[in-house]
Amino acid sequence: MNTTTIVNKVWSYCNVLRDDGVSYGDYLEQITYLLFLKMADEYSKPPYNRIIDIPEEYNWDSLKAKRGAELEVHYISLLRTLGTQKGMLGQIFVKSQNKIQDPSKLFQIIDMIDNEQWVMMGSDVKGDIYEGLLEKNAEDTKSGAGQYFTPRALIRAMVECLAPEPMKTIADSSCGTGGFFLASYDYLLGNYKLDKDQKDFLKHKTFTGNEIVANTRRLCLMNMFLHNIGEMTGESMISPNDSLLSDSGERVDYVLTNPPFGKKSSMTITNEEGEQVTEDKNYIRQDFWATTSNKQLNFVQHIRTLLKTTGKAAVVVPDNVLFEGGAGETVRKKLMQNTDVHTILRLPTGLFYAQGVKANVIFFDNKPASKEHWTKEVWYYDLRTNKHFTLKTSPLKLDDLKDFIKCYSSGNKHKRKETWSEEHPDGRWRKYTYDEILARDKTSLDIFWVKDDSLADLDNLPAPDVLADEIIENLRAGLEAFSVVRNGLTD
């Protein structure tokens, strides 16, 4: 069967389980547990004969041998036991629970997975199957799973611009389901003829990340493993720790990330009356330029710390990072002083499952300490004005980003040429000097110049559904901006 057929087959069982109250996310988790066990079983047999750290009483054959209530009890015990193991195995099963209450349906899923030889499939096929399941899960907007799934076309474009090289390290401090790792992996395999040492480094030492949500972390680990990154019996490359808490001391060559969209960092504590309350969380770090509860600004500062002196970053940020005053202005000035903030991609609305977000990709290169500011000019590509995308009917494709990738000119940034001019005011590629930006109110990087056609030409309005989506996006973005102002009054 081809990839699409297998995805549809695996996913078809979810529709049956929906009647039992099993969500897409819960189903995908159970698939992850069972698929891992099945592949472990295949690896433990000829011709592989690997030693797998799964107790015999909890292996794949133990599941196949049971039915009914006995199967349910055994499965619950299996999940609890494997969640205490070390390495990737323990991270896959940590905090795992059985969400399939009907033993007969659980057995049907076990039988479905048992009928395929997963190890024999190419890593690209297995990976595509799992990516297909992750994308379907992200489309379930009610579950909130979309916040951990960045559009793959955008990820590929970011990777192509950074153009990672072999034998260099790549980090994602909020890695979700691992999209940036997989795109980087594919880029390195597709653009270089790797020798044995380079392949080993790519598999075992290239990638590190953080993901504090256990359910999302297990999906990321499984996604990476199915793409041939890491070992079933090896250590987890993904830390469960909050990456913002402290400087781990790790330094990497590249950071590609899309931090969570929630602006405020917060934590739940118990007050003197025994009530649980949420308080803003300020990360007190000596390596940060500003102390703030704004999660996005904290991530920008953390990413800069994470980079080697020669490191490069591409990070998705909402608009408030570009214009917010106070700590935002401090961070922008320091970032332009200490790094080369050379490119900003203004993203269109309708890309993300968290609606109302207006976002950008900031590209910057870290630099050694200097009295002179490293940023000389910032190049902008406006992919937002007069562009209309939706998640389902008109999703962003890589072709929509080809012109930006061409303008970006990876490896030849000194040859960049503006497509904007006085004669061509609608050109989407334009640069601003450091002095021009510094002269702006609050050193704002929030810059537009392309004329919005919808404001001038009532005869060429977008389709009603697109227009409605844009109104919703703008209202939510407006509320977000008011929240920024309000928080600024209380900080």
C-alpha positions as CSV (number, residue, x, y, z in Angstrom):
1,M,0.0,0.0,0.0
2,N,1.1,3.6,-0.6
3,T,1.6,6.1,2.1
4,T,-1.8,7.8,1.6
5,T,-3.6,4.5,1.8
6,I,-1.9,3.5,5.0
7,V,-2.5,6.9,6.6
8,N,-6.2,6.6,5.7
9,K,-6.3,3.1,7.0
10,V,-4.7,4.0,10.3
11,W,-6.8,7.1,10.6
12,S,-10.1,5.3,9.8
13,Y,-10.1,3.6,13.2
14,C,-10.2,7.0,14.9
15,N,-13.6,7.7,13.4
16,V,-14.9,4.5,15.1
17,L,-13.4,5.5,18.4
18,R,-14.8,9.0,18.3
19,D,-18.2,7.5,19.3
20,D,-16.4,6.3,22.5
21,G,-15.2,9.8,23.3
22,V,-11.6,9.2,22.1
23,S,-10.1,12.4,20.6
24,Y,-7.8,12.6,17.6
25,G,-4.9,13.4,19.9
26,D,-5.7,10.5,22.3
27,Y,-5.9,8.1,19.4
28,L,-2.6,9.3,17.9
29,E,-1.0,8.7,21.3
30,Q,-2.2,5.1,21.5
31,I,-0.9,4.6,17.9
32,T,2.5,5.9,19.0
33,Y,2.7,3.5,21.9
34,L,1.7,0.5,19.9
35,L,3.8,1.4,16.8
36,F,6.9,1.7,19.0
37,L,6.3,-1.7,20.6
38,K,5.7,-3.3,17.2
39,M,8.9,-1.9,15.8
40,A,10.8,-2.9,18.9
41,D,9.5,-6.4,18.3
42,E,10.7,-6.4,14.7
43,Y,14.1,-5.1,15.6
44,S,14.5,-7.8,18.3
45,K,14.2,-10.6,15.6
46,P,16.3,-11.7,12.6
47,P,17.9,-10.2,10.7
48,Y,18.4,-7.3,13.2
49,N,18.6,-9.3,16.5
50,R,18.9,-6.1,18.5
51,I,18.8,-6.1,22.3
52,I,15.7,-4.1,23.2
53,D,15.2,-2.8,26.8
54,I,11.6,-3.9,27.0
55,P,10.8,-6.5,29.6
56,E,9.6,-9.7,28.0
57,E,6.3,-9.7,29.9
58,Y,5.5,-6.4,28.3
59,N,6.6,-7.0,24.7
60,W,4.5,-7.0,21.6
61,D,3.7,-10.7,21.7
62,S,2.3,-10.2,25.3
63,L,-0.3,-7.8,23.8
64,K,-1.2,-10.0,20.9
65,A,-1.8,-13.0,23.2
66,K,-4.6,-11.3,25.3
67,R,-8.2,-10.5,24.7
68,G,-11.0,-8.7,26.5
69,A,-10.7,-7.4,30.1
70,E,-7.4,-9.2,30.4
71,L,-5.9,-7.2,27.5
72,E,-7.1,-3.9,29.0
73,V,-5.6,-4.6,32.4
74,H,-2.3,-5.8,30.9
75,Y,-2.1,-2.7,28.6
76,I,-2.5,-0.3,31.5
77,S,0.2,-2.2,33.5
78,L,2.5,-2.1,30.4
79,L,2.1,1.7,29.9
80,R,2.8,2.3,33.6
81,T,5.9,0.1,33.7
82,L,7.5,1.3,30.4
83,G,7.0,4.9,31.5
84,T,9.6,4.3,34.3
85,Q,12.3,3.1,31.9
86,K,15.3,5.2,30.9
87,G,16.2,6.9,27.7
88,M,13.9,7.3,24.7
89,L,11.8,4.4,25.8
90,G,10.9,6.1,29.0
91,Q,10.2,9.4,27.3
92,I,7.9,7.8,24.8
93,F,5.8,6.2,27.6
94,V,6.1,8.8,30.4
95,K,2.7,9.7,31.8
96,S,1.0,7.4,29.3
97,Q,-2.6,6.3,29.9
98,N,-5.0,4.0,28.1
99,K,-7.7,6.1,26.4
100,I,-9.3,3.2,24.6
101,Q,-11.9,1.8,27.1
102,D,-13.3,-0.9,24.7
103,P,-10.8,-3.9,24.7
104,S,-12.2,-5.2,21.5
105,K,-11.4,-2.0,19.7
106,L,-8.0,-1.9,21.3
107,F,-7.3,-5.3,19.9
108,Q,-8.5,-4.3,16.4
109,I,-5.9,-1.5,16.4
110,I,-3.2,-3.9,17.7
111,D,-4.1,-6.3,14.9
112,M,-4.0,-3.5,12.3
113,I,-0.5,-2.5,13.3
114,D,0.6,-6.1,13.5
115,N,-0.4,-6.7,9.8
116,E,2.3,-4.2,8.6
117,Q,6.1,-4.7,8.6
118,W,7.1,-1.2,9.7
119,V,10.9,-1.6,10.0
120,M,11.1,-2.8,6.4
121,M,9.5,0.4,5.2
122,G,11.9,3.2,4.2
123,S,12.3,5.9,6.8
124,D,10.8,8.4,4.3
125,V,7.6,6.2,4.0
126,K,7.3,5.7,7.8
127,G,8.0,9.3,8.4
128,D,5.4,10.5,5.8
129,I,2.8,8.2,7.4
130,Y,3.4,9.7,10.8
131,E,3.6,13.2,9.5
132,G,0.3,12.6,7.8
133,L,-1.3,11.6,11.1
134,L,0.2,14.6,12.9
135,E,-1.2,16.9,10.3
136,K,-4.6,15.4,10.6
137,N,-4.4,15.8,14.4
138,A,-3.4,19.4,14.0
139,E,-6.5,20.1,11.9
140,D,-8.7,19.2,14.9
141,T,-8.8,22.8,16.1
142,K,-10.8,22.0,19.2
143,S,-7.9,19.9,20.7
144,G,-5.4,22.7,20.4
145,A,-2.9,20.4,18.8
146,G,-2.3,22.8,16.0
147,Q,-0.2,25.1,18.3
148,Y,2.5,22.4,18.1
149,F,2.4,22.1,14.3
150,T,4.1,24.7,12.2
151,P,3.1,24.7,8.5
152,R,5.6,22.5,6.7
153,A,6.0,24.8,3.7
154,L,7.1,27.6,6.0
155,I,9.5,25.3,7.8
156,R,11.1,24.1,4.6
157,A,11.6,27.7,3.4
158,M,13.3,28.7,6.7
159,V,15.6,25.7,6.5
160,E,16.5,26.5,2.8
161,C,17.4,30.0,3.8
162,L,19.6,29.0,6.7
163,A,21.1,26.2,4.6
164,P,22.5,24.0,7.4
165,E,25.8,22.3,6.8
166,P,26.9,18.7,7.8
167,M,28.6,18.2,11.2
168,K,26.9,21.2,12.7
169,T,24.4,21.2,15.5
170,I,20.7,22.3,15.3
171,A,18.4,23.2,18.2
172,D,14.8,24.0,18.7
173,S,13.9,25.3,22.1
174,S,10.2,24.6,21.7
175,C,10.2,21.8,19.2
176,G,6.6,20.7,19.2
177,T,6.3,17.6,16.9
178,G,9.8,18.1,15.4
179,G,9.1,19.7,12.1
180,F,12.2,21.8,12.0
181,F,14.4,18.8,12.8
182,L,12.9,16.7,10.0
183,A,13.1,19.4,7.4
184,S,16.8,20.0,8.3
185,Y,17.5,16.3,8.2
186,D,15.9,16.0,4.7
187,Y,17.8,19.2,3.5
188,L,21.2,17.7,4.6
189,L,20.5,14.4,3.0
190,G,19.3,16.0,-0.2
191,N,22.0,18.6,-0.6
192,Y,25.2,16.7,0.5
193,K,26.7,13.4,-0.2
194,L,27.4,12.4,3.4
195,D,30.2,10.0,4.4
196,K,29.9,7.5,7.2
197,D,31.0,9.9,10.0
198,Q,28.7,12.6,8.7
199,K,25.7,10.2,8.6
200,D,26.5,9.1,12.1
201,F,26.7,12.7,13.4
202,L,23.4,13.5,11.6
203,K,21.6,10.6,13.2
204,H,23.0,10.9,16.8
205,K,24.5,14.3,17.5
206,T,23.0,17.0,15.2
207,F,19.7,17.7,17.0
208,T,18.7,18.8,20.5
209,G,15.5,20.4,21.7
210,N,13.1,21.1,24.5
211,E,9.4,20.3,24.8
212,I,7.7,20.7,28.2
213,V,4.4,19.0,27.2
214,A,4.8,15.3,27.7
215,N,2.2,14.3,25.1
216,T,3.8,16.5,22.4
217,R,7.3,15.4,23.3
218,R,6.5,11.7,22.8
219,L,5.0,12.6,19.3
220,C,8.2,14.5,18.5
221,L,10.5,11.6,19.6
222,M,8.4,9.1,17.6
223,N,8.4,11.3,14.6
224,M,12.2,11.7,14.7
225,F,12.7,7.9,15.3
226,L,10.5,7.0,12.3
227,H,12.7,9.4,10.2
228,N,15.8,7.5,11.3
229,I,17.0,10.1,13.8
230,G,18.2,8.6,17.1
231,E,18.1,5.1,18.5
232,M,15.3,3.2,20.1
233,T,17.6,2.2,22.9
234,G,19.4,5.5,23.0
235,E,19.1,8.7,25.1
236,S,16.3,11.2,24.3
237,M,17.4,14.2,22.3
238,I,14.4,16.2,23.6
239,S,14.6,17.6,27.1
240,P,11.4,17.9,29.2
241,N,12.8,21.0,30.9
242,D,11.6,24.6,30.4
243,S,14.3,26.0,28.1
244,L,13.8,29.5,29.5
245,L,14.5,28.6,33.1
246,S,18.3,28.8,32.8
247,D,21.3,28.9,30.5
248,S,22.2,25.2,30.0
249,G,25.6,26.1,28.7
250,E,24.9,24.4,25.4
251,R,25.9,26.3,22.3
252,V,24.8,25.3,18.8
253,D,25.3,26.3,15.2
254,Y,21.7,26.8,14.2
255,V,18.4,27.5,16.0
256,L,15.2,27.1,14.1
257,T,12.0,27.5,16.2
258,N,8.4,28.6,16.4
259,P,7.9,29.3,20.1
260,P,4.3,29.0,21.5
261,F,2.1,32.0,20.7
262,G,1.0,32.7,24.3
263,K,2.5,36.1,25.1
264,K,2.6,35.9,28.9
265,S,4.8,33.4,30.8
266,S,2.9,32.3,33.9
267,M,2.9,29.6,36.5
268,T,0.2,28.2,38.9
269,I,0.9,28.5,42.6
270,T,-1.1,27.9,45.8
271,N,-1.6,31.0,47.9
272,E,-1.9,31.2,51.7
273,E,-5.6,30.4,51.5
274,G,-4.9,27.2,49.7
275,E,-6.3,28.5,46.4
276,Q,-4.6,27.9,43.1
277,V,-3.8,31.2,41.3
278,T,-1.9,32.1,38.1
279,E,1.0,34.5,38.4
280,D,3.2,36.1,35.7
281,K,6.5,34.4,35.5
282,N,9.6,36.5,35.1
283,Y,12.8,34.7,34.2
284,I,15.7,36.2,36.1
285,R,18.7,35.4,34.0
286,Q,22.0,37.3,33.9
287,D,22.4,36.6,30.2
288,F,19.1,38.3,29.4
289,W,19.1,42.0,28.4
290,A,15.6,42.6,29.9
291,T,13.5,41.0,32.6
292,T,9.9,40.5,31.4
293,S,7.0,38.2,31.6
294,N,6.6,38.4,27.8
295,K,7.4,34.8,26.7
296,Q,8.2,35.8,23.1
297,L,10.8,38.3,24.1
298,N,12.3,35.8,26.5
299,F,12.6,33.2,23.7
300,V,14.4,35.7,21.5
301,Q,16.9,36.4,24.3
302,H,17.4,32.7,25.0
303,I,17.9,31.9,21.4
304,R,20.7,34.4,21.1
305,T,22.4,32.9,24.2
306,L,22.0,29.4,22.7
307,L,24.0,30.3,19.5
308,K,27.7,29.9,19.1
309,T,29.5,33.1,18.1
310,T,29.1,32.1,14.5
311,G,25.6,30.7,15.0
312,K,22.5,31.5,12.9
313,A,18.8,31.7,13.9
314,A,15.4,31.8,12.2
315,V,12.6,32.3,14.7
316,V,8.8,32.8,14.2
317,V,7.5,35.7,16.4
318,P,4.2,37.6,16.6
319,D,4.0,41.2,15.6
320,N,4.3,42.5,19.2
321,V,7.9,41.5,19.3
322,L,8.5,44.0,16.5
323,F,6.8,47.0,18.1
324,E,6.2,46.6,21.8
325,G,7.8,49.2,24.0
326,G,9.7,48.9,27.3
327,A,11.5,45.5,27.4
328,G,10.6,45.0,23.7
329,E,12.5,48.1,22.7
330,T,15.5,47.1,24.9
331,V,15.6,43.6,23.3
332,R,15.4,45.0,19.7
333,K,18.2,47.5,20.3
334,K,20.5,44.9,22.0
335,L,19.7,42.3,19.3
336,M,20.7,44.7,16.5
337,Q,23.8,45.7,18.5
338,N,25.0,42.2,19.3
339,T,23.9,40.3,16.2
340,D,23.3,40.9,12.6
341,V,19.5,41.1,12.3
342,H,19.5,40.9,8.5
343,T,16.1,39.7,7.4
344,I,12.4,39.8,8.4
345,L,9.7,37.9,6.6
346,R,6.3,39.4,7.2
347,L,3.9,36.4,7.2
348,P,0.3,36.4,6.0
349,T,-2.6,35.6,8.3
350,G,-4.4,32.3,8.1
351,L,-1.3,30.1,8.5
352,F,-1.5,29.0,12.0
353,Y,-4.1,27.0,14.0
354,A,-4.0,29.6,16.7
355,Q,-6.2,32.2,15.0
356,G,-5.7,36.0,15.3
357,V,-1.9,35.7,15.2
358,K,0.1,38.0,12.9
359,A,3.6,36.6,12.8
360,N,7.0,37.1,11.2
361,V,10.2,35.2,10.8
362,I,13.3,37.0,12.1
363,F,16.6,35.8,10.7
364,F,19.8,36.9,12.6
365,D,23.4,35.8,12.8
366,N,25.2,35.9,16.1
367,K,28.5,37.8,16.4
368,P,31.4,38.3,18.8
369,A,31.4,41.3,21.2
370,S,32.0,44.6,19.5
371,K,31.7,48.3,20.2
372,E,30.0,48.8,16.8
373,H,26.5,47.6,16.1
374,W,26.6,44.4,13.9
375,T,23.2,45.1,12.2
376,K,23.8,47.5,9.2
377,E,20.6,47.0,7.3
378,V,17.4,44.9,7.7
379,W,15.8,43.4,4.6
380,Y,12.0,42.9,4.6
381,Y,9.9,40.6,2.5
382,D,6.2,41.5,2.7
383,L,4.2,38.2,2.2
384,R,1.2,39.6,4.1
385,T,-0.3,42.6,2.2
386,N,-2.8,41.5,-0.5
387,K,-2.1,37.8,0.3
388,H,-4.9,35.5,1.3
389,F,-4.4,32.0,2.8
390,T,-6.6,29.6,4.8
391,L,-5.7,26.4,6.6
392,K,-7.9,24.1,4.5
393,T,-9.2,25.7,1.3
394,S,-6.1,27.7,0.4
395,P,-3.1,26.6,2.5
396,L,0.4,28.1,2.1
397,K,2.6,26.1,-0.3
398,L,6.4,26.1,-0.8
399,D,5.8,27.7,-4.2
400,D,4.3,30.7,-2.4
401,L,7.7,31.2,-0.7
402,K,10.0,30.6,-3.7
403,D,10.3,34.3,-4.5
404,F,11.3,35.0,-0.9
405,I,13.9,32.2,-0.9
406,K,15.3,33.6,-4.1
407,C,15.5,37.1,-2.7
408,Y,17.1,35.9,0.5
409,S,20.1,34.6,-1.5
410,S,21.5,32.2,1.0
411,G,25.3,32.4,0.9
412,N,25.2,35.5,-1.3
413,K,23.5,38.1,0.9
414,H,25.9,40.8,-0.4
415,K,24.3,40.4,-3.9
416,R,20.7,41.2,-2.7
417,K,18.8,43.6,-4.8
418,E,15.5,45.4,-3.8
419,T,12.4,44.7,-5.9
420,W,10.9,47.9,-4.4
421,S,11.7,51.3,-5.8
422,E,9.9,54.6,-6.3
423,E,8.9,53.4,-9.7
424,H,7.8,50.0,-8.3
425,P,6.2,50.8,-4.9
426,D,4.6,47.4,-4.7
427,G,7.9,45.5,-4.7
428,R,7.8,43.1,-1.8
429,W,11.6,43.1,-1.1
430,R,13.0,46.2,0.5
431,K,15.8,47.2,2.9
432,Y,16.0,49.7,5.8
433,T,19.3,50.9,7.3
434,Y,20.1,50.6,11.0
435,D,19.9,54.4,11.4
436,E,16.4,54.5,9.8
437,I,15.1,51.9,12.2
438,L,16.8,53.4,15.2
439,A,15.0,56.7,14.4
440,R,11.6,55.0,14.5
441,D,9.4,55.3,17.6
442,K,10.5,52.6,20.1
443,T,13.0,51.3,17.5
444,S,10.0,49.6,15.9
445,L,10.7,46.9,13.3
446,D,7.0,46.8,12.4
447,I,7.2,48.2,8.8
448,F,4.9,48.0,5.8
449,W,5.0,49.9,2.5
450,V,2.9,47.9,0.0
451,K,-0.5,49.4,-0.7
452,D,-3.4,47.3,0.6
453,D,-5.7,46.8,-2.4
454,S,-8.7,46.0,-0.3
455,L,-8.6,49.5,1.2
456,A,-8.7,51.2,-2.2
457,D,-10.6,48.9,-4.6
458,L,-14.1,47.9,-3.5
459,D,-14.7,46.1,-6.7
460,N,-11.9,43.6,-6.0
461,L,-12.7,42.5,-2.5
462,P,-11.6,39.0,-1.4
463,A,-14.2,36.2,-1.3
464,P,-16.7,36.5,1.6
465,D,-15.2,33.6,3.6
466,V,-11.7,35.0,3.2
467,L,-12.9,38.5,4.1
468,A,-14.7,37.1,7.2
469,D,-11.5,35.3,8.3
470,E,-9.5,38.5,7.9
471,I,-12.0,40.4,10.0
472,I,-11.7,37.8,12.7
473,E,-7.9,37.8,12.5
474,N,-7.8,41.6,12.7
475,L,-10.2,41.8,15.7
476,R,-8.2,39.2,17.6
477,A,-4.9,41.0,16.7
478,G,-6.4,44.2,17.9
479,L,-7.4,42.6,21.2
480,E,-3.8,41.3,21.5
481,A,-2.4,44.8,20.9
482,F,-4.8,46.3,23.6
483,S,-3.6,43.6,26.0
484,V,0.0,44.6,25.3
485,V,-0.9,48.2,26.2
486,R,-2.8,47.2,29.3
487,N,0.1,44.9,30.5
488,G,2.5,47.8,29.9
489,L,0.5,49.9,32.3
490,T,0.8,47.3,35.0
491,D,4.4,46.1,34.5
